[in-house]
Amino acid sequence: MNYFLKIEESYREDLSFIPYAVRYKLDKLAVKISLKTWQSFSLADRKKLFALPFEDEGQELFFFNELKKIVQKNFLPKSEEKLIKKPLEEGNAFQQGLKSHETLAALPEELKNIITEKGYFMDDEKWSSKWSSLGLLEKYAIKKWVAQGKWAKLNHFLNEN
């Protein structure tokens, strides 16, 4: 899952923004770091966090521990302020959905309805075909954009794919 979306091409080399592959890892762990904190990491550290595998609980724990080490290296003694553990909200379907990859296997009906309300009309067969052709990272990005109301990014993505 360590690849870039087309929308990320402009910062692929310097990783000046947090790539969606890393955002996915952070969200799945319910951890938040600011863009300013991310940009304070060395390029080598940003590349390391991007490249680390994240397929099972052991790899997730390793990623989290590496992130903590990088934050501590850069921000001691105030490292606790830079790494914020987000509470997993009971009613937050987006965060709950990240707890298992299976929830991204099919286009959730509520997500399809929201996207359709914004003017993206496809019949059920086209939706299913489009959704199943996407990788996990693309599905994650679409769910995140919809949850945050970032329609311009969604529009750009749907038009280029």
Residue pairs with C-beta under 8 A, 6 or more apart in sequence:
1 21
1 24
1 54
1 55
1 135
1 136
1 137
2 21
2 50
2 51
2 52
2 53
2 54
3 21
3 135
3 137
4 12
4 19
4 20
4 21
5 20
5 137
5 138
5 141
5 157
6 157
6 160
7 141
7 153
7 156
7 157
8 17
8 19
8 20
11 17
11 19
14 43
15 43
15 46
15 47
15 50
16 39
17 35
17 38
18 26
18 33
18 35
18 38
19 50
20 137
20 140
20 141
20 144
21 50
21 137
22 49
22 50
23 140
23 144
24 54
24 98
24 136
24 137
24 140
25 49
25 52
25 54
25 60
25 63
26 32
26 33
27 95
27 98
27 140
27 144
28 54
28 60
28 98
28 99
29 60
29 63
29 64
30 85
30 86
30 87
30 88
30 95
31 64
31 67
31 83
31 84
31 85
31 86
32 84
32 85
32 86
33 67
33 71
33 82
33 83
33 84
34 82
37 71
37 74
37 75
37 82
37 83
38 46
40 74
40 75
41 49
41 70
41 74
45 70
48 66
48 70
49 63
49 66
49 67
49 70
52 59
52 62
52 63
52 66
53 59
54 60
54 63
67 83
68 79
68 83
71 79
71 82
71 83
72 79
74 82
75 81
75 82
86 95
88 95
88 96
89 95
93 110
94 143
94 144
94 147
96 103
97 103
97 104
97 108
97 143
98 140
101 136
104 136
104 139
104 140
104 143
106 128
106 131
107 127
107 128
107 130
107 131
108 143
111 142
111 143
111 146
112 127
114 146
115 142
115 146
115 154
116 122
118 151
118 154
120 154
120 158
122 130
131 139
134 142
134 161
138 157
138 161
141 153
141 157
142 154
142 157
144 150
145 151
145 153
145 154
145 157
146 154
